[in-house]
Amino acid sequence: MKKDKNSFKKVSYFSKIPMFSRFSFLLITVIFIIGLAAFTINYFSYSNVLKFFCSLLFLTMSIYFIKKWRLFRRKYNRSPFKKLKWFIKENKLYEEEIYEVGLNKNGRVKKKKVVVNSAYFLYKTTENDELIIRALKRADKFSDKANSYDTLLSALFGLPLYKKFDEVQYCDYVFELVPDKRIMVTNSSRNTSNYKIQITSKINWEIGSPPHILISGSTGSGKASLVNTLILDYLSKGAKLFIADPKSADLATIGRIIDKEHTATTENEIAKLLREANEEMERRYKEWFAEKDSFGKTWKDIDGARPFMVVFDEYAAFTAVSSPKIVKEVQGYLFNLVLKSRQVGGEICILLQRPDASILNGSLRDNFGVRIGLSNMTDDGRRMLFGSTDVMYKSIQEMGGGYILIDSQNNNLPLYFETPLIPRDYNFLEELQNIVNSNTPSETSKAIEIGRRTP
């Protein structure tokens, strides 16, 4: 069986220099011997031609030897193996016992300290340019420390901790060798060939996998910029949008450009909009999944199907100022959409300043597969949004910076990220209009769609 070159490598107090390093050292030594032999032949030879070639060979081998030796030393000193070996010794992550080893000249018992146990680490680099350091828990005195090396390992490698997975038998510390990058929004930055939503150079998800987006953040945190980017992405993939903006602000303007009929600002309009989104969902179930041969299929298996998305801005403000009857009606529609719309391509995106249980109950909130918290949230706010985690949240200085949790990714732990950046000279409304125009169906396609719906 072929050994995985990216498999974990073990390091402890007892570890010897890795085979690759030993082979490199041997090769360098051979080169040195060849050079030395050339020098010796040159010294004892009487042939001028042979002396010339031996001198040239010796000079070449000497230069090559020096370069290779310096490169080898630099590479070895920077290797995780060398650093972890030093880390174990420097932090005394080993156990010693004293043994009697005989008598000295004076007839006294000689004693010697012998290392009998050590903390064990594994390391590997991944194809995603991540360095994983795994501290093993072996039920010894070092097991309790295995999940407490965050600061020390960050200092050792000079890298901020990216992820941490604390399991029963080990704790993984993940460091980015190549950091995640903020992406710039341009007219050519969207990929229309698939359903992937790209948030940073490394963070993405597919529409419906997982479904539904919850965005929380204070005023000025970058929520509007993020949702504008998401709208462009979803539209460019052919999504049908339903937009509710109780403040009747920028999002309502965007909605009117996309589809006036599916843009709502008043409480009655919003209730009607959510009812229509529910009707769209039920229609799709009836037309696509009523027959037995549709078992196990989703909207992606239906020819010509496209997703639809409900964007609801300032949901908390809506529930605070609207009549209880309307709020109850809208919540019923939302609950139905969140629970049922995934199979037929439905996505719900809700924006609010704080994910309070009084505004969005826990059973509904937990069904949002993508949860985003922008800017510096309170501990309670993060706990309500992400649940209880061991993540060490850092202070956020960058506008658009925050944490994102995507179900079934990163062990369901939130990651720091920065939202896509919209340049000052970027004409968002013009690009929006261009996408809307390209998505507008022709009269022929409208007739086909009407014919498809007619029994």
C-alpha positions as semicolon CSV with decimal commas, in nm:
position;residue;x (nm);y (nm);z (nm)
1;M;0,000;0,000;0,000
2;K;0,139;0,338;-0,102
3;K;0,216;0,565;0,189
4;D;0,044;0,903;0,185
5;K;0,312;1,170;0,154
6;N;0,084;1,406;0,346
7;S;0,033;1,163;0,634
8;F;0,106;1,270;0,991
9;K;0,466;1,255;1,115
10;K;0,535;1,185;1,482
11;V;0,755;1,392;1,713
12;S;0,852;1,320;2,074
13;Y;1,157;1,360;2,294
14;F;1,282;1,026;2,157
15;S;1,238;1,110;1,787
16;K;1,537;1,086;1,557
17;I;1,601;1,314;1,262
18;P;1,351;1,224;0,983
19;M;1,470;0,990;0,710
20;F;1,445;1,260;0,443
21;S;1,673;1,489;0,643
22;R;1,917;1,204;0,705
23;F;1,922;1,119;0,334
24;S;1,980;1,485;0,246
25;F;2,268;1,501;0,493
26;L;2,415;1,179;0,346
27;L;2,391;1,318;-0,008
28;I;2,564;1,639;0,095
29;T;2,836;1,436;0,267
30;V;2,891;1,229;-0,051
31;I;2,925;1,550;-0,251
32;F;3,182;1,675;-0,001
33;I;3,380;1,348;-0,025
34;I;3,381;1,369;-0,405
35;G;3,515;1,722;-0,383
36;L;3,776;1,616;-0,130
37;A;3,880;1,326;-0,353
38;A;3,917;1,564;-0,645
39;F;4,138;1,789;-0,432
40;T;4,353;1,492;-0,324
41;I;4,400;1,369;-0,680
42;N;4,484;1,721;-0,789
43;Y;4,747;1,752;-0,513
44;F;4,931;1,431;-0,598
45;S;4,886;1,433;-0,975
46;Y;5,171;1,522;-1,216
47;S;4,939;1,587;-1,513
48;N;4,853;1,953;-1,564
49;V;4,534;1,863;-1,750
50;L;4,422;1,632;-1,469
51;K;4,514;1,898;-1,214
52;F;4,302;2,153;-1,400
53;F;3,996;1,928;-1,416
54;C;4,038;1,818;-1,054
55;S;4,070;2,179;-0,940
56;L;3,760;2,271;-1,138
57;L;3,571;1,973;-0,996
58;F;3,683;2,057;-0,642
59;L;3,578;2,420;-0,678
60;T;3,238;2,325;-0,824
61;M;3,174;2,062;-0,558
62;S;3,279;2,301;-0,282
63;I;3,039;2,572;-0,397
64;Y;2,760;2,318;-0,445
65;F;2,831;2,165;-0,103
66;I;2,819;2,502;0,075
67;K;2,492;2,601;-0,095
68;K;2,326;2,267;-0,026
69;W;2,447;2,256;0,332
70;R;2,313;2,606;0,405
71;L;1,983;2,522;0,234
72;F;1,953;2,197;0,428
73;R;2,026;2,367;0,762
74;R;1,778;2,645;0,691
75;K;1,507;2,400;0,586
76;Y;1,568;2,172;0,884
77;N;1,571;2,457;1,136
78;R;1,239;2,582;1,002
79;S;1,080;2,237;0,990
80;P;0,790;2,150;1,224
81;F;0,996;1,851;1,339
82;K;1,285;2,064;1,468
83;K;1,050;2,322;1,624
84;L;0,834;2,063;1,799
85;K;1,139;1,875;1,926
86;W;1,271;2,202;2,071
87;F;0,923;2,281;2,207
88;I;0,910;1,951;2,397
89;K;1,253;2,000;2,552
90;E;1,211;2,370;2,631
91;N;0,875;2,319;2,804
92;K;0,993;2,001;2,979
93;L;0,718;1,790;2,826
94;Y;0,893;1,471;2,927
95;E;0,944;1,259;3,240
96;E;1,276;1,154;3,389
97;E;1,374;0,882;3,633
98;I;1,704;0,830;3,815
99;Y;1,879;0,496;3,768
100;E;2,189;0,347;3,932
101;V;2,443;0,274;3,661
102;G;2,736;0,132;3,861
103;L;3,016;0,260;4,082
104;N;3,258;0,544;4,032
105;K;3,633;0,538;4,110
106;N;3,564;0,612;4,475
107;G;3,326;0,319;4,504
108;R;3,020;0,535;4,524
109;V;2,701;0,458;4,334
110;K;2,674;0,642;4,003
111;K;2,330;0,771;3,912
112;K;2,194;0,887;3,580
113;K;1,878;1,066;3,471
114;V;1,691;0,880;3,199
115;V;1,392;1,013;3,004
116;V;1,117;0,751;3,028
117;N;0,813;0,928;2,884
118;S;0,734;1,221;2,658
119;A;0,447;1,422;2,518
120;Y;0,374;1,317;2,161
121;F;0,285;1,543;1,870
122;L;0,195;1,473;1,510
123;Y;0,220;1,721;1,225
124;K;0,140;1,748;0,857
125;T;0,077;2,007;0,587
126;T;-0,236;1,980;0,372
127;E;-0,316;2,058;0,011
128;N;-0,504;2,365;0,139
129;D;-0,178;2,513;0,273
130;E;-0,264;2,438;0,633
131;L;-0,026;2,314;0,901
132;I;-0,194;2,075;1,145
133;I;-0,030;2,010;1,481
134;R;-0,193;1,724;1,670
135;A;-0,126;1,691;2,044
136;L;-0,199;1,333;2,146
137;K;-0,387;1,243;2,464
138;R;-0,233;0,918;2,587
139;A;-0,385;0,909;2,938
140;D;-0,058;1,030;3,090
141;K;0,041;1,348;3,275
142;F;0,059;1,544;2,948
143;S;-0,300;1,471;2,837
144;D;-0,449;1,753;3,045
145;K;-0,221;2,002;2,870
146;A;-0,296;1,881;2,518
147;N;-0,572;2,136;2,457
148;S;-0,391;2,433;2,615
149;Y;-0,107;2,500;2,370
150;D;-0,287;2,772;2,167
151;T;-0,061;3,065;2,255
152;L;0,262;2,864;2,274
153;L;0,220;2,697;1,935
154;S;0,119;3,026;1,771
155;A;0,439;3,181;1,905
156;L;0,644;2,877;1,802
157;F;0,538;2,892;1,436
158;G;0,473;3,267;1,418
159;L;0,120;3,205;1,290
160;P;-0,223;3,290;1,434
161;L;-0,438;2,992;1,528
162;Y;-0,690;2,932;1,249
163;K;-0,891;2,638;1,384
164;K;-0,887;2,411;1,687
165;F;-1,052;2,071;1,726
166;D;-1,049;1,923;2,075
167;E;-1,129;1,552;2,053
168;V;-1,122;1,269;2,308
169;Q;-0,780;1,129;2,212
170;Y;-0,614;1,434;2,058
171;C;-0,637;1,807;2,003
172;D;-0,569;1,952;1,657
173;Y;-0,427;2,300;1,610
174;V;-0,461;2,428;1,254
175;F;-0,250;2,713;1,118
176;E;-0,279;2,876;0,776
177;L;0,050;2,879;0,586
178;V;-0,120;3,088;0,319
179;P;-0,382;3,312;0,485
180;D;-0,738;3,346;0,364
181;K;-0,784;3,651;0,140
182;R;-1,062;3,904;0,111
183;I;-1,210;3,901;-0,237
184;M;-1,288;4,208;-0,446
185;V;-1,629;4,244;-0,610
186;T;-1,593;4,300;-0,985
187;N;-1,814;4,245;-1,287
188;S;-1,620;3,928;-1,367
189;S;-1,576;3,793;-1,014
190;R;-1,892;3,580;-1,012
191;N;-1,893;3,221;-1,135
192;T;-2,223;3,143;-1,307
193;S;-2,131;2,785;-1,400
194;N;-2,221;2,640;-1,059
195;Y;-2,421;2,715;-0,744
196;K;-2,121;2,796;-0,523
197;I;-2,135;3,115;-0,316
198;Q;-1,779;3,242;-0,263
199;I;-1,731;3,466;0,042
200;T;-1,350;3,470;0,069
201;S;-1,073;3,298;-0,123
202;K;-1,127;2,987;0,095
203;I;-1,479;3,010;0,241
204;N;-1,777;2,907;0,030
205;W;-2,093;2,700;0,029
206;E;-2,340;2,575;-0,230
207;I;-2,693;2,706;-0,253
208;G;-2,899;2,472;-0,038
209;S;-2,596;2,299;0,115
210;P;-2,652;2,414;0,382
211;P;-2,971;2,620;0,338
212;H;-3,065;2,963;0,479
213;I;-2,853;3,256;0,594
214;L;-2,874;3,454;0,918
215;I;-2,672;3,777;0,933
216;S;-2,632;3,969;1,258
217;G;-2,441;4,291;1,319
218;S;-2,474;4,645;1,445
219;T;-2,524;4,951;1,225
220;G;-2,210;5,012;1,019
221;S;-2,083;4,656;1,056
222;G;-2,107;4,580;0,684
223;K;-2,439;4,391;0,670
224;A;-2,568;4,597;0,375
225;S;-2,250;4,546;0,173
226;L;-2,259;4,171;0,238
227;V;-2,624;4,127;0,145
228;N;-2,570;4,334;-0,172
229;T;-2,291;4,095;-0,271
230;L;-2,511;3,793;-0,197
231;I;-2,793;3,939;-0,407
232;L;-2,557;3,977;-0,705
233;D;-2,432;3,620;-0,658
234;Y;-2,778;3,466;-0,629
235;L;-2,915;3,669;-0,921
236;S;-2,620;3,575;-1,143
237;K;-2,709;3,209;-1,079
238;G;-3,066;3,270;-1,194
239;A;-3,234;3,295;-0,853
240;K;-3,579;3,447;-0,815
241;L;-3,582;3,703;-0,530
242;F;-3,847;3,812;-0,280
243;I;-3,730;4,122;-0,090
244;A;-3,881;4,260;0,232
245;D;-3,745;4,592;0,360
246;P;-3,959;4,740;0,640
247;K;-3,735;5,050;0,651
248;S;-3,800;5,116;0,280
249;A;-3,431;5,195;0,234
250;D;-3,157;5,079;-0,007
251;L;-3,272;4,718;-0,014
252;A;-3,618;4,829;-0,131
253;T;-3,452;5,027;-0,413
254;I;-3,259;4,716;-0,514
255;G;-3,577;4,510;-0,499
256;R;-3,766;4,746;-0,730
257;I;-3,490;4,715;-0,989
258;I;-3,507;4,337;-0,969
259;D;-3,885;4,288;-0,948
260;K;-4,135;4,547;-0,820
261;E;-4,400;4,279;-0,773
262;H;-4,179;4,089;-0,530
263;T;-4,059;4,385;-0,323
264;A;-4,243;4,483;-0,003
265;T;-4,201;4,757;0,258
266;T;-4,526;4,787;0,459
267;E;-4,642;4,519;0,700
268;N;-4,933;4,415;0,478
269;E;-4,709;4,403;0,170
270;I;-4,456;4,192;0,360
271;A;-4,725;3,947;0,474
272;K;-4,845;3,919;0,113
273;L;-4,488;3,872;-0,012
274;L;-4,419;3,587;0,233
275;R;-4,751;3,426;0,141
276;E;-4,652;3,436;-0,227
277;A;-4,314;3,282;-0,145
278;N;-4,497;3,000;0,035
279;E;-4,726;2,954;-0,263
280;E;-4,420;2,935;-0,490
281;M;-4,275;2,665;-0,265
282;E;-4,598;2,462;-0,258
283;R;-4,639;2,494;-0,635
284;R;-4,294;2,352;-0,688
285;Y;-4,363;2,057;-0,459
286;K;-4,686;1,986;-0,645
287;E;-4,534;2,010;-0,993
288;W;-4,195;1,852;-0,931
289;F;-4,233;1,593;-0,658
290;A;-4,587;1,457;-0,676
291;E;-4,493;1,140;-0,867
292;K;-4,317;0,828;-0,732
293;D;-4,021;0,866;-0,969
294;S;-3,932;1,194;-0,796
295;F;-3,833;1,011;-0,476
296;G;-3,495;1,128;-0,346
297;K;-3,466;1,412;-0,597
298;T;-3,418;1,784;-0,534
299;W;-3,467;2,098;-0,741
300;K;-3,121;2,047;-0,894
301;D;-3,252;1,733;-1,066
302;I;-3,529;1,928;-1,242
303;D;-3,447;2,063;-1,589
304;G;-3,460;2,441;-1,600
305;A;-3,524;2,478;-1,225
306;R;-3,373;2,777;-1,051
307;P;-3,351;2,868;-0,682
308;F;-3,554;3,137;-0,510
309;M;-3,448;3,351;-0,218
310;V;-3,636;3,555;0,043
311;V;-3,431;3,847;0,180
312;F;-3,578;4,002;0,496
313;D;-3,397;4,311;0,626
314;E;-3,428;4,442;0,984
315;Y;-3,654;4,160;1,093
316;A;-3,637;4,282;1,455
317;A;-3,764;4,628;1,357
318;F;-4,053;4,467;1,170
319;T;-4,164;4,258;1,468
320;A;-4,135;4,562;1,699
321;V;-4,360;4,800;1,503
322;S;-4,603;4,568;1,323
323;S;-4,935;4,447;1,459
324;P;-4,921;4,118;1,653
325;K;-5,159;3,959;1,404
326;I;-4,935;4,039;1,105
327;V;-4,621;3,935;1,295
328;K;-4,776;3,598;1,380
329;E;-4,881;3,547;1,017
330;V;-4,535;3,636;0,884
331;Q;-4,362;3,414;1,140
332;G;-4,580;3,124;1,030
333;Y;-4,479;3,175;0,667
334;L;-4,112;3,206;0,761
335;F;-4,119;2,894;0,976
336;N;-4,279;2,698;0,691
337;L;-4,025;2,825;0,438
338;V;-3,726;2,755;0,661
339;L;-3,839;2,398;0,729
340;K;-3,964;2,298;0,385
341;S;-3,814;2,509;0,106
342;R;-3,470;2,347;0,077
343;Q;-3,579;2,061;-0,150
344;V;-3,741;2,299;-0,398
345;G;-3,451;2,549;-0,404
346;G;-3,574;2,793;-0,141
347;E;-3,333;3,005;0,064
348;I;-3,417;3,247;0,346
349;C;-3,179;3,531;0,433
350;I;-3,266;3,729;0,747
351;L;-3,074;4,036;0,866
352;L;-3,097;4,170;1,219
353;Q;-2,884;4,354;1,472
354;R;-2,902;4,093;1,747
355;P;-3,030;3,732;1,729
356;D;-3,243;3,750;2,045
357;A;-3,467;3,454;2,121
358;S;-3,755;3,700;2,171
359;I;-3,717;3,804;1,807
360;L;-3,614;3,477;1,643
361;N;-3,690;3,168;1,851
362;G;-3,419;2,906;1,892
363;S;-3,593;2,628;1,697
364;L;-3,615;2,857;1,394
365;R;-3,267;3,006;1,437
366;D;-3,099;2,665;1,452
367;N;-3,228;2,581;1,103
368;F;-3,009;2,850;0,944
369;G;-2,712;2,662;0,801
370;V;-2,502;2,976;0,745
371;R;-2,477;3,211;1,044
372;I;-2,276;3,531;1,023
373;G;-2,191;3,773;1,304
374;L;-2,024;4,098;1,194
375;S;-1,815;4,340;1,401
376;N;-1,759;4,300;1,777
377;M;-2,060;4,122;1,922
378;T;-2,123;4,065;2,292
379;D;-2,060;3,723;2,443
380;D;-2,436;3,672;2,475
381;G;-2,488;3,772;2,112
382;R;-2,226;3,526;1,990
383;R;-2,366;3,251;2,211
384;M;-2,717;3,307;2,073
385;L;-2,585;3,308;1,716
386;F;-2,322;3,033;1,725
387;G;-2,401;2,842;2,044
388;S;-2,141;2,760;2,309
389;T;-1,797;2,708;2,153
390;D;-1,433;2,709;2,264
391;V;-1,342;2,964;1,996
392;M;-1,122;3,250;2,116
393;Y;-1,282;3,547;1,939
394;K;-1,048;3,828;1,849
395;S;-1,123;4,199;1,858
396;I;-1,241;4,311;1,514
397;Q;-1,102;4,636;1,375
398;E;-1,181;4,592;1,006
399;M;-1,519;4,701;0,871
400;G;-1,683;4,391;0,727
401;G;-1,486;4,165;0,958
402;G;-1,669;3,904;1,161
403;Y;-1,724;3,534;1,217
404;I;-1,907;3,284;1,001
405;L;-2,038;2,938;1,089
406;I;-2,132;2,701;0,807
407;D;-2,297;2,372;0,903
408;S;-2,081;2,065;0,829
409;Q;-1,771;2,279;0,778
410;N;-1,483;2,343;1,021
411;N;-1,634;2,104;1,274
412;N;-1,932;2,342;1,306
413;L;-1,715;2,615;1,459
414;P;-1,718;2,984;1,358
415;L;-1,426;3,122;1,155
416;Y;-1,300;3,478;1,126
417;F;-1,353;3,626;0,781
418;E;-1,389;3,958;0,599
419;T;-1,680;4,023;0,366
420;P;-1,622;4,079;-0,007
421;L;-1,501;4,432;-0,070
422;I;-1,700;4,656;-0,305
423;P;-1,466;4,923;-0,455
424;R;-1,572;5,288;-0,435
425;D;-1,578;5,320;-0,814
426;Y;-1,790;5,005;-0,859
427;N;-2,132;5,084;-1,008
428;F;-2,343;4,837;-0,813
429;L;-2,682;4,943;-0,952
430;E;-2,557;4,928;-1,311
431;E;-2,423;4,575;-1,262
432;L;-2,746;4,478;-1,089
433;Q;-2,948;4,606;-1,385
434;N;-2,724;4,417;-1,629
435;I;-2,780;4,089;-1,444
436;V;-3,156;4,152;-1,425
437;N;-3,166;4,218;-1,800
438;S;-2,971;3,900;-1,875
439;N;-3,209;3,700;-1,653
440;T;-3,528;3,840;-1,808
441;P;-3,696;3,551;-1,994
442;S;-3,790;3,587;-2,359
443;E;-4,151;3,563;-2,474
444;T;-4,078;3,213;-2,605
445;S;-3,942;3,091;-2,269
446;K;-4,241;3,251;-2,092
447;A;-4,479;3,058;-2,316
448;I;-4,289;2,735;-2,245
449;E;-4,308;2,800;-1,869
450;I;-4,683;2,873;-1,889
451;G;-4,734;2,558;-2,094
452;R;-4,536;2,357;-1,838
453;R;-4,766;2,477;-1,559
454;T;-5,089;2,413;-1,753
455;P;-5,241;2,068;-1,677
